[in-house]
Amino acid sequence: MGKNKHGTHKVRGWWLSFLLIVMALHGIFGTALYYTVRTQDTLDRPWIISLMVLHSLMNVIAAAGVWEWKKWGLQLYAASTVLALFVGLVSVGIWSVFYMFLPFVILGWAIRTKWDYFD
């Protein structure tokens, strides 16, 4: 897991490890699902599905970045959340804000004591 800039050992813990694995798996399955749906002829707004494919891929990359304690992983996840909020508001409405923002809040809670670990 390595050491942070202060020389202390970085401990991810089971809860954060579990969340990052779920985040990566959700992104992988989401990418496959959205890509499959994107190819259907009956889709009235295919650009929304394309953006969700991008969002899912960003989540997989962000999970890998956070796993390696990289600040860009957090920044990418924040950007992915903003993209998902935009798509949710355009496609399904205001109730999607809770669903799209909640994972970001949960991750923030899980790393609240680990900010110094990030490079």
C-alpha positions, 0 to 999 in steps of 0.5 A, a space after each residue: 500500500 505504500 507510505 504517504 509523504 509523511 512516512 506513515 503507512 497507508 491503510 485502505 481498510 476493508 470498507 474503502 476497499 469494498 467501495 472501490 471494488 463495487 465502484 469499479 464493477 459498477 462502472 464495468 457493468 454499466 459500460 457494457 449495459 449502456 453500450 448495448 442499449 446505445 446500439 438499439 434503433 428505438 433510442 430517441 436520444 443516443 447521445 445521453 447513453 453515449 455520455 453514460 458510457 463515458 461516465 461509467 468508464 470514468 468511474 472505472 479509471 477513477 476507482 483505480 486512481 483512488 485505489 493507488 491514492 492519486 488525487 486525479 482519481 478523486 478529481 476524475 470521480 468528481 467530474 464523472 459525478 457532474 457528468 452523471 448529474 447533468 445527464 440525469 437532470 436532462 433525461 429523468 429529472 430532478 429525482 436523479 440528483 440523489 441517486 447520482 450524487 449519493 455514491 460521491 458522498 459515500 466515497 467522501 465519507 469513506 476517505 474523510 480521514 485519509 486525505 493525507 494519503 493522496 499524492 
